[in-house]
Structure formats: C-alpha cells, structure tokens
C-alpha cells in the first residue's frame, strides 16, 4: 500500500516535516495527473508544475492557521 503524505498539522509535527509532506503530496498528485518527471525540486522550477502546485496549495488553504501560514510562504516561493 502506498504511503500517504499527511498535510495536516493536527498531530503537531515540525514545520520542516510538514513542508516536506506538502511537497511530497503535491508531487504524488502531479504524477497521478501524468507528469511522471516531476520531483521535489522541479515542482518549484518548471512553469507547468508550478501552476498545478499553486492550485494544490490553494485547495489546502483554510484547514489550519499554522498550515495556512506555511502554504502562503510556499506560494511566495513559487511566485518568485
């Protein structure tokens, strides 16, 4: 069974781990969409991957204040 990457901080996981989980979750989703070459690095660099990653992040806004702050930082990273 494939491991999921939780992107909720209800268990109080460290921010770096939470950030990594968000990235891994997003890479997994993009791969399921057919983007087989996406990875943890190029999801921030490739324009197509960044567009989909941005949308995935927006879907997760509103779940938790701490998570929202982290997602907003990641959005700024994508946009820069």
N, C-alpha and C positions, 0 to 999 in steps of 0.2 A: 504494500500500500504506500502511495506517495505521501511524503510528509508535507503538511500544510505549513504555511508561514503566518502565524497569527499577527495581526496588526492592530491589536487592542492592547492597551496598557492597563487593563483591569487587574493583572497579576503583578503590577509594579516592576516590570523589567527595566533594565538600564536603557537610557536613550539611544546609545550606540547600537545595542541589540535590537531595539525597536526599529531604528532606522534601517538596519540591515534586513530585518524581516519585511519591511515595506518594499525595499528594493527587490528582494528575492520573490516576494508575492507578485510584484509587477512584472518581473522577468518571466515568471511562470505563466502569467496571464498572456503576455505577448507571444510567448512560444505556442500557447494553445490557439492563438489567433493565426499562427502560421509563420511568425517571424523567428525562424529557427536559429538565426545567428545573433540574436540579442543576448547581452550579458550584463553583468553588474556595472561594467564600465561604460559600454557604448550606449546604454539606456539614457545617459546624461549627455551624449555627444551627437548621436545620429538624429537628424531632424524628424524623421518619421517616428522613431522610437520615442523621442522626447514628446511628441504630440500625444501619442497614446498614453505615455507615462503621466503626463499632465492631467489627462482626463481621468485616469485611475485615481490619482491623488485627490482630484476634486470630488470624486464619488465618496471618498472617505472622510471628508470634512464634516464636522458636526457630531462625530461619535464621542469625542472626549476632548476637553480643553488642552491637555498636555499633548495629545496626539495632533490636535489642530495646529498647535504652535510648531511642532516638528514638521508637519506637512507644509505649512506656509514657508518654512525655511528651505525645504526641498524644492518647492515651486520657484522660489527666488534663485536657487542654484540652477535650475533648468533654464530659466529665462535669461541668465547672464551669459 
